[in-house]
Amino acid sequence: MLPLLIAQEAKDLGWQPFIVAIADGRQRSWEGWDHISLPWSRTGNVFDHLRRRNVSKIVFSGTISVRPDYRSMLPSWPTLKMLPELFRMTQGGDDSLLRAVAQVFERRGVEVLSVQTIMPNLLLPLGNLTNVAVVANHEAAIDRAEIAAVRLGLLDIGQAVVASQDRIIALEGIEGTRELLLRVADLRSRKRIGRGEACVLFKAFKPQQDMRFDLPSIGVETIAQADAAGIAGIAMTAKRSLVIEPQKVADAAQAAGLFVLGVRDMEDGRL
């Protein structure tokens, strides 16, 4: 959803988008757009395509569910020449991976832009997007979850934590937010979470994170997943997180009885 929204907005702004579909991006149709779909074994070919179109700026968007194993594939010649860089890129967590990818493009004269450069309206503002009240036990859960999420981010593990006012319920690893919430739903179904134990989901901007990519984000599907897990509300770092289709998210959260809250970054003096 987000890559398509970015492409459409860029087009509306007078740019000529060229879509490079890799990983999960290859699963959707890009018919009607100037695009190329590249398997991991041919990712090194991207720069020939960019040069032919005089592309000077790029935005990273979308999901990589499975990282490439370049040692087990037969690469194209341009990809083979890049293997030392590619091997270094695939080491470490998501933040270090994306920084390395950005450097590969920058070394070849391509500027890496953030999503919010194209769509600033997606940045989550301070405050509540809904009229659902945030009460004292929610605030305590938010504080607990935020501290854990920031520490998780420092280790470049994940961005999301589910907590109640009394304890941490679940931490996000490589599985992502959707599977984190499925775990919480399972815990609740097995009565590992009390019926009256209000839980919140917090997604934090990592202290060392580059604002150009992989900001914490939610969409309408996140609201449905959180509702199914019995989550009381969602909080994220304000002005450093993305809400995909903000009005639809606000409407869905309101209908489900969830708050969606933007909170000040801890480094900006919240605690």
Secondary structure as GFF3:
##gff-version 3
##sequence-region A 1 271
A	DSSP	alpha_helix	2	12	.	.	.	ID=ss1
A	DSSP	beta_strand	19	21	.	.	.	ID=ss2
A	DSSP	three_ten_helix	23	27	.	.	.	ID=ss3
A	DSSP	beta_strand	35	37	.	.	.	ID=ss4
A	DSSP	three_ten_helix	40	45	.	.	.	ID=ss5
A	DSSP	alpha_helix	46	52	.	.	.	ID=ss6
A	DSSP	beta_strand	57	59	.	.	.	ID=ss7
A	DSSP	three_ten_helix	70	72	.	.	.	ID=ss8
A	DSSP	alpha_helix	77	81	.	.	.	ID=ss9
A	DSSP	alpha_helix	83	89	.	.	.	ID=ss10
A	DSSP	alpha_helix	94	106	.	.	.	ID=ss11
A	DSSP	beta_strand	111	113	.	.	.	ID=ss12
A	DSSP	alpha_helix	115	118	.	.	.	ID=ss13
A	DSSP	three_ten_helix	120	122	.	.	.	ID=ss14
A	DSSP	beta_strand	127	128	.	.	.	ID=ss15
A	DSSP	alpha_helix	136	154	.	.	.	ID=ss16
A	DSSP	beta_strand	160	163	.	.	.	ID=ss17
A	DSSP	beta_strand	168	171	.	.	.	ID=ss18
A	DSSP	alpha_helix	177	189	.	.	.	ID=ss19
A	DSSP	beta_strand	199	203	.	.	.	ID=ss20
A	DSSP	beta_strand	217	218	.	.	.	ID=ss21
A	DSSP	alpha_helix	220	228	.	.	.	ID=ss22
A	DSSP	beta_strand	231	237	.	.	.	ID=ss23
A	DSSP	beta_strand	242	243	.	.	.	ID=ss24
A	DSSP	alpha_helix	246	256	.	.	.	ID=ss25
A	DSSP	beta_strand	259	263	.	.	.	ID=ss26
A	DSSP	three_ten_helix	266	268	.	.	.	ID=ss27
###
